C-alpha cells in the first residue's frame, strides 16, 4: 500500500550556518574554558557572547562551577529584559534543570549543538581561542582575582580597540574614523603592554 501513496516533498531544513546567519541579531552563545594557575589549580571561566557584534556581555570565574552558579550568570548577563531569542550552548552536564528553567522563564529558547561538535558554536570557540592566543598564553595566572583582572583588561581592549574582519575591521563597540587633521597617531598600551590602541593624539 505504501508504494502507491503519493509522497510530498518537504522543503529542506536550513543548514546550521544558515540558521546562525539568519538569526545573528537574536543569538547569544555561552561556553566554559579552563585556565591553570601557577599552583596548578584549575579555574573555570564562563563567557556569554552576543553574535551580532561579537560582544562579550558577561564573564565570571570560579573554581567550582555548578548548576545554580551557572544559572545566575545568565541572569547577570541579561538583567534588564535584554535577553536574546536564542541561546546557543553545548551539552555539558553543568547546565542542569535549574539552568534550563531559568532560561525558559527568561523567554529564551535553548539551541543545543550536536555532541562533540564545537564547530557548531563557532563564535564562542573563536573568541576563546583569541583569549588564549592574545592574552592567557603570555601570562602566569596567580589566582581567581588575578585572572579576573587580566580578563577585564583584555575585554576592554577586545571591545574598544581590537579590529574584527566580520565587523568591517571595526571593534565590537564601534570606533569613529579619525581624520588626519586630528593629530599624529599615538600608541596607548593595553593589557599590560601586550596590545596597543592606536589613535590620534587630539581624538
C-alpha positions in Angstrom: 0.0 0.0 0.0 2.8 2.4 0.9 4.3 2.3 -2.6 1.1 3.7 -4.1 0.8 6.7 -1.7 1.9 9.9 -3.3 4.8 11.3 -1.3 5.0 15.1 -0.9 8.4 16.6 -0.7 9.1 18.6 2.4 11.1 21.8 2.0 14.7 21.2 3.0 15.5 22.5 6.5 18.1 25.3 6.7 21.7 24.4 7.3 23.3 25.2 10.6 25.4 28.1 9.2 22.3 29.5 7.5 20.4 29.4 10.9 23.3 31.3 12.6 23.5 33.9 9.8 19.7 34.5 9.6 19.3 34.9 13.3 22.6 36.5 14.2 21.0 39.5 16.0 18.8 37.2 18.1 21.5 34.8 19.2 23.8 34.7 22.2 26.1 31.8 23.0 27.8 30.6 26.2 30.7 28.3 27.0 33.2 27.4 29.6 37.0 27.1 29.3 39.7 26.3 31.8 42.8 28.1 32.9 45.6 26.6 35.1 47.2 28.8 37.8 50.8 28.9 38.9 49.9 26.4 41.7 48.3 24.0 39.2 44.7 24.8 40.3 42.1 24.8 37.5 39.9 27.8 37.2 36.7 27.8 35.1 35.8 30.8 33.0 32.2 31.2 31.8 31.5 33.7 29.0 28.4 34.9 27.3 28.7 36.3 23.8 26.3 38.2 21.5 26.6 37.1 17.9 25.8 40.3 16.1 28.6 42.5 17.4 30.8 39.7 18.8 30.4 41.4 22.2 31.2 39.5 25.4 28.3 40.7 27.6 29.3 38.8 30.7 32.1 36.6 32.1 32.9 35.2 35.5 35.5 32.9 37.1 35.1 30.1 39.6 36.9 27.1 41.0 33.8 25.0 41.2 31.1 25.5 38.6 27.7 24.1 39.4 24.2 24.5 38.0 22.9 27.2 40.4 26.0 29.3 39.8 25.8 28.9 36.0 22.1 29.8 36.0 22.8 33.0 38.0 25.4 34.0 35.3 22.7 34.1 32.7 20.6 36.4 34.8 23.6 38.7 35.4 24.3 38.7 31.6 20.8 39.9 30.7 19.5 41.8 33.7 17.2 44.4 32.1 15.0 42.5 29.7 17.8 42.4 27.1 17.7 38.6 26.7 18.2 37.2 23.2 15.7 35.0 21.5 18.1 32.0 21.3 21.0 30.8 23.5 23.5 28.5 21.8 25.4 26.1 24.1 26.9 22.6 24.2 25.5 19.6 26.1 27.7 19.8 29.2 26.1 18.3 32.3 26.8 21.6 34.2 23.7 23.0 32.5 21.2 21.3 34.8 17.5 21.6 35.3 17.7 24.9 37.2 19.7 26.4 34.3 17.1 25.2 31.8 14.2 26.6 34.0 15.9 30.0 34.3 16.4 30.2 30.5 12.8 29.2 29.9 11.5 31.8 32.4 13.5 34.5 30.6 11.8 33.6 27.4 15.0 32.3 25.8 15.0 29.2 23.6 18.0 26.9 24.0 19.7 25.7 20.9 21.9 22.7 21.7 24.8 21.8 19.4 25.4 18.2 18.4 27.6 16.1 20.7 31.3 16.6 20.1 30.7 19.3 17.5 32.3 22.5 18.8 32.3 23.9 15.3 28.6 24.5 15.8 29.3 27.1 18.4 31.9 28.9 16.2 31.9 32.4 17.7 32.4 31.3 21.2 35.1 28.9 20.1 36.8 31.6 18.1 36.8 34.2 21.0 38.1 31.6 23.5 40.9 30.9 21.0 41.6 34.6 20.8 41.6 35.0 24.6 44.2 32.2 24.8 46.5 33.3 21.9 46.3 37.1 22.6 46.3 37.1 26.4 46.5 34.0 28.5 49.3 32.3 26.7 51.6 35.2 27.7 50.8 35.5 31.4 51.1 33.3 34.5 47.8 33.3 36.4 48.2 33.6 40.2 44.6 33.0 41.2 41.0 33.8 40.7 41.2 37.5 41.4 44.3 37.9 39.2 42.6 36.1 36.3 39.5 38.4 36.6 41.8 41.5 36.4 43.6 40.1 33.4 40.4 39.2 31.6 38.8 42.6 32.4 41.7 44.4 30.9 41.7 42.1 27.8 38.0 42.5 27.3 38.3 46.3 27.4 40.9 46.1 24.6 38.8 43.5 22.8 35.6 45.6 22.8 37.1 49.0 22.2 40.3 48.6 20.2 40.6 45.1 18.5 39.6 45.0 14.8 37.3 42.3 13.5 37.1 41.4 9.8 33.5 40.4 10.2 32.7 43.9 11.6 34.3 45.7 8.6 37.5 46.0 10.5 35.8 47.8 13.4 35.6 46.9 17.1 32.6 45.4 18.8 31.9 48.9 20.2 32.3 50.9 17.0 35.1 53.4 16.7 34.7 56.6 14.6 37.1 57.3 11.8 39.7 59.9 12.9 40.6 62.4 10.2 44.4 63.2 9.7 43.9 66.8 10.9 43.3 65.5 14.4 47.0 65.0 15.0 49.6 62.3 14.9 48.9 58.7 15.6 49.9 57.6 19.0 50.1 54.2 20.7 48.4 53.5 24.0 49.5 50.3 25.8 46.7 47.9 26.9 46.6 44.6 28.7 49.9 45.3 30.4 51.6 46.2 27.1 50.5 43.0 25.3 48.4 45.1 22.9 48.0 48.7 21.9 45.3 51.1 20.9 46.2 53.4 18.0 44.5 56.7 18.0 45.2 60.3 17.1 46.6 62.4 19.9 43.8 65.0 19.6 41.0 62.5 19.5 
